[in-house]
Amino acid sequence: EVFLLDLPTARERWQIWPFALQRKGRTAAGYDGAALVRGSEGRTGAELARAVEDALHEAFQEGRQLTTGDLLRALDAAPPIARAMEIQLAALRQEGPRWAMVASEERPPGLAAVHDLGSRGGGGGDRST
C-alpha cells in the first residue's frame, strides 16, 4: 500500500519531540512541550530532529545545558521545508488521497477527503477512518 504522510499535527508533534530528544540522550521532562509544539507548527519530524541536533551543538559550544529557547531558535534559524514545497504539498493534499491512504490519525487542515479506493481496484473500502 501507498501512504500519504502530511506534516505532523500538533498531537503528532507532541509525540515526536520526546523521541527526537531521547535520540540525543535527553528526556522531554525539562522542556516546555506546549511551546515546542506551538513553535514547530508546519515542520516535519526530520526538521524537529535537526533542531535538536543544532540546538545541542550551540548549547555545547556555549558550555551550558540545552533549553526550550535553544530548540525554538534552532527551528527559527531555518525556513520550513513546507514553505519551499508549498505548491507540491498542496497538490499532494488534494490528489494524494485518490491513490494513497492517509497515514495520520487525524486529517491535517487542507487535506482532501479520502476517497473509496475499492472502486479502483485498490482493495479495501472507505479509508477515511
For each residue, the residues with C-beta under 8 A, 3 or more apart:
1: 100 101
2: 99 100 101
3: 100 101 102 103
4: 92 96 97 100 101 102 103 111
5: 103 104
6: 89 92 93 102 104 108 111
7: 42 43 44 82 89 108
8: 12 13 16 43 44 45 104
9: 12 13 104 105 106 108
10: 13 14 37 38 41
11: 14 15 105 106
12: 8 9 15 16 45 104 105
13: 8 9 10 16 17 36 37 40 41 43 48
14: 10 11 17 33 37
15: 11 12 18 19
16: 8 12 13 19 20 45 48 49
17: 13 14 20 21 28 31 33 36 37 40 48
18: 15 21 22 27 28 33
19: 15 16 22 23
20: 16 17 23 24 45 48 49 51 52
21: 17 18 24 26 27 28 31 52
22: 18 19 25 26 27 28
23: 19 20 49 52
24: 20 21 52 53 56
25: 22
26: 21 22 30 52 56 66
27: 18 21 22 30
28: 17 18 21 22 31 33
29:
30: 26 27
31: 17 21 28 36 67 68 71
32: 35 36 68
33: 14 17 18 28 36 37
34: 37 38
35: 32 38 39 68 72
36: 13 17 31 32 33 39 40 68 71 72
37: 10 13 14 17 33 34 40 41
38: 10 34 35 41
39: 35 36 71 72 75 76
40: 13 17 36 37 43 47 48 51 75
41: 10 13 37 38
42: 7 80 82 83
43: 7 8 13 40 47 48 51 75 80 81 82
44: 7 8 47 48 80 81 82
45: 8 12 16 20 48 49
46: 49 50
47: 40 43 44 50 51 75 78 80 81
48: 13 16 17 20 40 43 44 45 51 52 75
49: 16 20 23 45 46 52 53
50: 46 47 53 54 74 78
51: 20 40 43 47 48 54 55 71 74 75
52: 20 21 23 24 26 48 49 55 56 71 74
53: 24 49 50 56 57
54: 50 51 57 58 74 77
55: 51 52 58 59 66 70 71 73 74
56: 24 26 52 53 59 60 66 70
57: 53 54 60 61
58: 54 55 61 62 70 73 74
59: 55 56 62 64 65 66 67 70
60: 56 57 63
61: 57 58
62: 58 59
63: 60
64: 59 67
65: 59
66: 26 55 56 59 70 71
67: 31 59 64 70 71
68: 31 32 35 36 71 72
69: 72 73
70: 55 56 58 59 66 67 73 74
71: 31 36 39 51 52 55 66 67 68 74 75
72: 35 36 39 68 69 75 76
73: 55 58 69 70 76 77
74: 50 51 52 54 55 58 70 71 77 78
75: 39 40 43 47 48 51 71 72 78
76: 39 72 73
77: 54 73 74
78: 47 50 74 75
79: 83 84
80: 42 43 44 47 83 84
81: 43 44 47 84 85
82: 7 42 43 44 85 86 89
83: 42 79 80 86
84: 79 80 81
85: 81 82 88 89
86: 82 83 89 90
87: 90 91
88: 85 91 92
89: 6 7 82 85 86 92 93
90: 86 87 93 94 110
91: 87 88 94 95
92: 4 6 88 89 95 96
93: 6 89 90 96 108 110 111 112
94: 90 91 112
95: 91 92 98 99 112
96: 4 92 93 99 100 102 111 112
97: 4 100 102 111 112 113 114 115 127
98: 95 115
99: 2 95 96 117 122
100: 1 2 3 4 96 97
101: 1 2 3 4 114 117 127
102: 3 4 6 96 97 107 111 114 127 128
103: 3 4 5
104: 5 6 8 9 12 107 108
105: 9 11 12
106: 9 11
107: 102 104 111 114
108: 6 7 9 93 104 111
109:
110: 90 93
111: 4 6 93 96 97 102 107 108
112: 93 94 95 96 97
113: 97 128
114: 97 101 102 107 126 127 128
115: 97 98 127
116: 119 125 126 127
117: 99 101 120 122 123 124 125 127
118: 122 123 124 125 126
119: 116
120: 117
121:
122: 99 117 118
123: 117 118
124: 117 118 127
125: 116 117 118
126: 114 116 118 129
127: 97 101 102 114 115 116 117 124
128: 102 113 114
129: 126
